[in-house]
């Protein structure tokens, strides 16, 4: 890896870039993942590279929804593996559930490499290497899913996902939690809960919230979910971008 000095003003962003590039070199991240990271970076810049109030609200609702779920599932793709493998393992441990490798540009070799990486980071159980079902409405290998995992989950976390698959999972009747820095993306618009935040900040924050909220009675969790309004949160995320642009440019937008 390139040696990036901690004093560099863009240290966090350069490290993230390096991790995705390393994922491509190691064969678990797709080359398209580099483009996805660039797009994400751009939106993070517009947001001010911070977890906004709307993202905090979405993270709390997502944690409550995962805790209330009968069969929650956590999806991992090549970018997620490159950026937050350890943190996803910790989130799965906090919920006591497996992780499932689910790829857009699927190859059996990448699935195996990601599963191996997650196991090396401490994952107890990783699904996705032997899919036995297909998400209806999606073509080719990207539809593949596992019974007992994403296929029959009632709540699914899909970080950095493509809009089609998000829509197809919602059409199956699932509650879908997205992590996507673009509040205008189809994924963010179609998901039940959209966390507009960098996955680097969102996943550790979710694990903290899951552990904290797990001490609450079910009725309190239900209240958090009931009061959550995703459209409002997405409007607020766009407003937060505008506010940041106004404060950093000194121009009224
Ligand atoms: O590993 P695979 O084959 O499953 O492929 C994974 C990618 C991410 C390449 C694939 O799902 C893809 O092409 O995704 P998209 O359509 O580029 O969408 C990714 C979304 O994630 C975009 O809206 C980005 O803004 C957003 N994003 C990128 N990096 C981050 C991010 N959101 C949060 N944190 C990031 N670090």
Boltz pocket constraint, residues with backbone or C-beta under 6 A from the ligand:
constraints:
  - pocket:
      binder: B
      contacts: [[A, 28], [A, 29], [A, 30], [A, 32], [A, 33], [A, 34], [A, 35], [A, 36], [A, 37], [A, 38], [A, 39], [A, 40], [A, 41], [A, 43], [A, 77], [A, 78], [A, 79], [A, 83], [A, 102], [A, 103], [A, 104], [A, 105], [A, 106], [A, 160], [A, 161], [A, 162], [A, 163], [A, 179], [A, 180], [A, 181], [A, 182], [A, 185], [A, 197], [A, 198], [A, 199], [A, 200]]
      max_distance: 6.0
